[in-house]
Amino acid sequence: MRFTMLWLVAAVALLGSAVIFFYEPDVLAEGVAGEMEGEAVTMGMALMMAGMALAPLVLATAVLFIPGRANAITNLVGGVLLGGLGIFSLISHLGGEGFHAHLVPGLAAGAIAWLIAGLSVVALRRHSLEAAPPGSLKLEFTATAHA
């Protein structure tokens, strides 16, 4: 359930990024003219934006129904892909003409995606320890507090 909540927060951050994008100077006028960031607006661009917003929502729904180890793998793959997209977006915008406000929630979504990937690795390790065959060497690290 925690992965679903994290995916929903990432989706809201990405949608917030899209909304903030249109509040930046001259962006709305460019969009009405059929151009965004110097490129013609196409159906492919619209589908890419829709896919970027829908991907975390689809993952949030999917991880509710995918059990155990497959759930952790799904979250790991999705987290790395969305986190990688966040890094790509940061690098491509830093080479431009300055800071863009819509990067802040977009980078937050990327950071959440990397958090999901990290938690998935922990879940995968937990599942592999639980599935160890009888008699195998299992290392467990526990912390105990002494008063």
Phi and psi in degrees as GROMACS dihedral restraints (atoms count N, CA, C in turn):
[ dihedral_restraints ]
;  ai    aj    ak    al  type     phi  dphi    fc
    3     4     5     6     1   -66.3    20    10
    4     5     6     7     1   -32.9    20    10
    6     7     8     9     1   -65.7    20    10
    7     8     9    10     1   -39.5    20    10
    9    10    11    12     1   -60.4    20    10
   10    11    12    13     1   -44.7    20    10
   12    13    14    15     1   -63.6    20    10
   13    14    15    16     1   -40.9    20    10
   15    16    17    18     1   -65.0    20    10
   16    17    18    19     1   -40.2    20    10
   18    19    20    21     1   -64.2    20    10
   19    20    21    22     1   -38.1    20    10
   21    22    23    24     1   -66.1    20    10
   22    23    24    25     1   -39.5    20    10
   24    25    26    27     1   -64.4    20    10
   25    26    27    28     1   -40.7    20    10
   27    28    29    30     1   -63.5    20    10
   28    29    30    31     1   -39.5    20    10
   30    31    32    33     1   -64.3    20    10
   31    32    33    34     1   -43.2    20    10
   33    34    35    36     1   -63.7    20    10
   34    35    36    37     1   -39.8    20    10
   36    37    38    39     1   -63.8    20    10
   37    38    39    40     1   -41.7    20    10
   39    40    41    42     1   -66.2    20    10
   40    41    42    43     1   -40.1    20    10
   42    43    44    45     1   -67.0    20    10
   43    44    45    46     1   -38.3    20    10
   45    46    47    48     1   -62.6    20    10
   46    47    48    49     1   -37.5    20    10
   48    49    50    51     1   -62.3    20    10
   49    50    51    52     1   -41.3    20    10
   51    52    53    54     1   -65.8    20    10
   52    53    54    55     1   -39.7    20    10
   54    55    56    57     1   -66.5    20    10
   55    56    57    58     1   -45.9    20    10
   57    58    59    60     1   -62.7    20    10
   58    59    60    61     1   -33.6    20    10
   60    61    62    63     1   -54.9    20    10
   61    62    63    64     1   -40.9    20    10
   63    64    65    66     1   -76.4    20    10
   64    65    66    67     1   -12.4    20    10
   66    67    68    69     1   -88.8    20    10
   67    68    69    70     1    -7.3    20    10
   69    70    71    72     1   -72.6    20    10
   70    71    72    73     1   150.6    20    10
   72    73    74    75     1   -56.4    20    10
   73    74    75    76     1   135.4    20    10
   75    76    77    78     1    68.6    20    10
   76    77    78    79     1    -1.5    20    10
   78    79    80    81     1   -70.5    20    10
   79    80    81    82     1   -45.3    20    10
   81    82    83    84     1   -63.1    20    10
   82    83    84    85     1   -40.4    20    10
   84    85    86    87     1   -63.8    20    10
   85    86    87    88     1   -39.8    20    10
   87    88    89    90     1   -63.2    20    10
   88    89    90    91     1   -42.6    20    10
   90    91    92    93     1   -63.6    20    10
   91    92    93    94     1   -40.9    20    10
   93    94    95    96     1   -65.3    20    10
   94    95    96    97     1   -33.5    20    10
   96    97    98    99     1   -78.0    20    10
   97    98    99   100     1    -4.7    20    10
   99   100   101   102     1    87.3    20    10
  100   101   102   103     1    24.7    20    10
  102   103   104   105     1  -138.9    20    10
  103   104   105   106     1   138.2    20    10
  105   106   107   108     1  -133.0    20    10
  106   107   108   109     1   121.8    20    10
  108   109   110   111     1    51.0    20    10
  109   110   111   112     1    42.1    20    10
  111   112   113   114     1    83.6    20    10
  112   113   114   115     1     1.4    20    10
  114   115   116   117     1  -119.4    20    10
  115   116   117   118     1   147.9    20    10
  117   118   119   120     1   -66.6    20    10
  118   119   120   121     1   138.4    20    10
  120   121   122   123     1   -74.1    20    10
  121   122   123   124     1   124.8    20    10
  123   124   125   126     1  -125.2    20    10
  124   125   126   127     1   167.5    20    10
  126   127   128   129     1   -64.1    20    10
  127   128   129   130     1   -33.8    20    10
  129   130   131   132     1   -61.6    20    10
  130   131   132   133     1   -40.7    20    10
  132   133   134   135     1   -65.4    20    10
  133   134   135   136     1   -41.7    20    10
  135   136   137   138     1   -64.2    20    10
  136   137   138   139     1   -41.7    20    10
  138   139   140   141     1   -65.9    20    10
  139   140   141   142     1   -36.8    20    10
  141   142   143   144     1   -63.3    20    10
  142   143   144   145     1   -44.1    20    10
  144   145   146   147     1   -64.8    20    10
  145   146   147   148     1   -40.9    20    10
  147   148   149   150     1   -64.5    20    10
  148   149   150   151     1   -41.6    20    10
  150   151   152   153     1   -64.3    20    10
  151   152   153   154     1   -38.2    20    10
  153   154   155   156     1   -65.1    20    10
  154   155   156   157     1   -35.7    20    10
  156   157   158   159     1   -79.1    20    10
  157   158   159   160     1   -34.3    20    10
  159   160   161   162     1   -80.2    20    10
  160   161   162   163     1   -27.3    20    10
  162   163   164   165     1   -55.1    20    10
  163   164   165   166     1   -50.5    20    10
  165   166   167   168     1   -64.9    20    10
  166   167   168   169     1   -31.9    20    10
  168   169   170   171     1   -68.8    20    10
  169   170   171   172     1   -39.6    20    10
  171   172   173   174     1   -65.0    20    10
  172   173   174   175     1   -42.9    20    10
  174   175   176   177     1   -65.5    20    10
  175   176   177   178     1   -37.7    20    10
  177   178   179   180     1   -60.8    20    10
  178   179   180   181     1   -39.3    20    10
  180   181   182   183     1   -74.0    20    10
  181   182   183   184     1   -43.2    20    10
  183   184   185   186     1   -63.1    20    10
  184   185   186   187     1   -41.4    20    10
  186   187   188   189     1   -71.2    20    10
  187   188   189   190     1   -11.2    20    10
  189   190   191   192     1   -70.6    20    10
  190   191   192   193     1   -28.2    20    10
  192   193   194   195     1  -110.4    20    10
  193   194   195   196     1   -13.0    20    10
  195   196   197   198     1   -89.2    20    10
  196   197   198   199     1   125.3    20    10
  198   199   200   201     1   -87.4    20    10
  199   200   201   202     1   157.0    20    10
  201   202   203   204     1    46.8    20    10
  202   203   204   205     1  -125.9    20    10
  204   205   206   207     1   -63.1    20    10
  205   206   207   208     1   -38.3    20    10
  207   208   209   210     1   -62.8    20    10
  208   209   210   211     1   -34.0    20    10
  210   211   212   213     1   -63.0    20    10
  211   212   213   214     1   -46.9    20    10
  213   214   215   216     1   -63.8    20    10
  214   215   216   217     1   -39.3    20    10
  216   217   218   219     1   -66.6    20    10
  217   218   219   220     1   -42.3    20    10
  219   220   221   222     1   -59.8    20    10
  220   221   222   223     1   -45.0    20    10
  222   223   224   225     1   -65.8    20    10
  223   224   225   226     1   -38.0    20    10
  225   226   227   228     1   -63.8    20    10
  226   227   228   229     1   -48.7    20    10
  228   229   230   231     1   -63.5    20    10
  229   230   231   232     1   -47.8    20    10
  231   232   233   234     1   -62.4    20    10
  232   233   234   235     1   -41.5    20    10
  234   235   236   237     1   -64.2    20    10
  235   236   237   238     1   -43.1    20    10
  237   238   239   240     1   -66.8    20    10
  238   239   240   241     1   -40.9    20    10
  240   241   242   243     1   -65.8    20    10
  241   242   243   244     1   -47.8    20    10
  243   244   245   246     1   -69.3    20    10
  244   245   246   247     1   -37.7    20    10
  246   247   248   249     1   -65.0    20    10
  247   248   249   250     1   -39.5    20    10
  249   250   251   252     1   -64.5    20    10
  250   251   252   253     1   -37.9    20    10
  252   253   254   255     1   -63.2    20    10
  253   254   255   256     1   -37.9    20    10
  255   256   257   258     1   -63.3    20    10
  256   257   258   259     1   -42.0    20    10
  258   259   260   261     1   -65.7    20    10
  259   260   261   262     1   -43.1    20    10
  261   262   263   264     1   -60.4    20    10
  262   263   264   265     1   -43.8    20    10
  264   265   266   267     1   -62.0    20    10
  265   266   267   268     1   -43.2    20    10
  267   268   269   270     1   -61.1    20    10
  268   269   270   271     1   -48.2    20    10
  270   271   272   273     1   -63.9    20    10
  271   272   273   274     1   -42.5    20    10
  273   274   275   276     1   -69.0    20    10
  274   275   276   277     1   -32.1    20    10
  276   277   278   279     1   -81.5    20    10
  277   278   279   280     1   -28.5    20    10
  279   280   281   282     1   -67.8    20    10
  280   281   282   283     1   -26.2    20    10
  282   283   284   285     1   -78.5    20    10
  283   284   285   286     1    -5.8    20    10
  285   286   287   288     1   -85.7    20    10
  286   287   288   289     1  -151.1    20    10
  288   289   290   291     1   -92.1    20    10
  289   290   291   292     1    16.7    20    10
  291   292   293   294     1   140.6    20    10
  292   293   294   295     1  -171.5    20    10
  294   295   296   297     1   -77.3    20    10
  295   296   297   298     1   138.6    20    10
  297   298   299   300     1  -117.3    20    10
  298   299   300   301     1   131.3    20    10
  300   301   302   303     1   -62.7    20    10
  301   302   303   304     1   -29.7    20    10
  303   304   305   306     1   -70.8    20    10
  304   305   306   307     1    -9.1    20    10
  306   307   308   309     1   -70.1    20    10
  307   308   309   310     1   -29.5    20    10
  309   310   311   312     1   -61.6    20    10
  310   311   312   313     1   -56.2    20    10
  312   313   314   315     1   -67.9    20    10
  313   314   315   316     1   -29.1    20    10
  315   316   317   318     1   -64.5    20    10
  316   317   318   319     1   -41.4    20    10
  318   319   320   321     1   -69.6    20    10
  319   320   321   322     1   -32.5    20    10
  321   322   323   324     1   -62.9    20    10
  322   323   324   325     1   -41.5    20    10
  324   325   326   327     1   -63.2    20    10
  325   326   327   328     1   -39.9    20    10
  327   328   329   330     1   -64.1    20    10
  328   329   330   331     1   -41.5    20    10
  330   331   332   333     1   -65.0    20    10
  331   332   333   334     1   -39.3    20    10
  333   334   335   336     1   -64.2    20    10
  334   335   336   337     1   -38.3    20    10
  336   337   338   339     1   -63.5    20    10
  337   338   339   340     1   -41.5    20    10
  339   340   341   342     1   -67.6    20    10
  340   341   342   343     1   -34.2    20    10
  342   343   344   345     1   -62.7    20    10
  343   344   345   346     1   -43.5    20    10
  345   346   347   348     1   -60.7    20    10
  346   347   348   349     1   -43.0    20    10
  348   349   350   351     1   -62.3    20    10
  349   350   351   352     1   -43.2    20    10
  351   352   353   354     1   -64.2    20    10
  352   353   354   355     1   -43.8    20    10
  354   355   356   357     1   -65.1    20    10
  355   356   357   358     1   -30.3    20    10
  357   358   359   360     1   -67.9    20    10
  358   359   360   361     1   -38.4    20    10
  360   361   362   363     1   -61.9    20    10
  361   362   363   364     1   -42.9    20    10
  363   364   365   366     1   -61.6    20    10
  364   365   366   367     1   -43.3    20    10
  366   367   368   369     1   -63.7    20    10
  367   368   369   370     1   -39.4    20    10
  369   370   371   372     1   -63.6    20    10
  370   371   372   373     1   -40.8    20    10
  372   373   374   375     1   -65.2    20    10
  373   374   375   376     1   -39.5    20    10
  375   376   377   378     1   -64.2    20    10
  376   377   378   379     1   -42.2    20    10
  378   379   380   381     1   -66.3    20    10
  379   380   381   382     1   -35.8    20    10
  381   382   383   384     1   -71.3    20    10
  382   383   384   385     1   -32.6    20    10
  384   385   386   387     1   -70.7    20    10
  385   386   387   388     1   -38.0    20    10
  387   388   389   390     1   -68.9    20    10
  388   389   390   391     1   -29.4    20    10
  390   391   392   393     1   -92.7    20    10
  391   392   393   394     1     8.9    20    10
  393   394   395   396     1   -65.3    20    10
  394   395   396   397     1   136.1    20    10
  396   397   398   399     1   -67.0    20    10
  397   398   399   400     1   153.8    20    10
  399   400   401   402     1   -58.1    20    10
  400   401   402   403     1   139.7    20    10
  402   403   404   405     1    85.9    20    10
  403   404   405   406     1    -4.2    20    10
  405   406   407   408     1   -84.6    20    10
  406   407   408   409     1   161.3    20    10
  408   409   410   411     1   -79.0    20    10
  409   410   411   412     1   121.3    20    10
  411   412   413   414     1  -121.2    20    10
  412   413   414   415     1   121.6    20    10
  414   415   416   417     1   -98.4    20    10
  415   416   417   418     1   127.1    20    10
  417   418   419   420     1  -126.3    20    10
  418   419   420   421     1   134.1    20    10
  420   421   422   423     1  -107.6    20    10
  421   422   423   424     1   121.6    20    10
  423   424   425   426     1  -127.4    20    10
  424   425   426   427     1   151.3    20    10
  426   427   428   429     1  -112.6    20    10
  427   428   429   430     1   134.2    20    10
  429   430   431   432     1  -123.5    20    10
  430   431   432   433     1   143.3    20    10
  432   433   434   435     1  -105.7    20    10
  433   434   435   436     1   132.3    20    10
  435   436   437   438     1  -110.2    20    10
  436   437   438   439     1   131.0    20    10
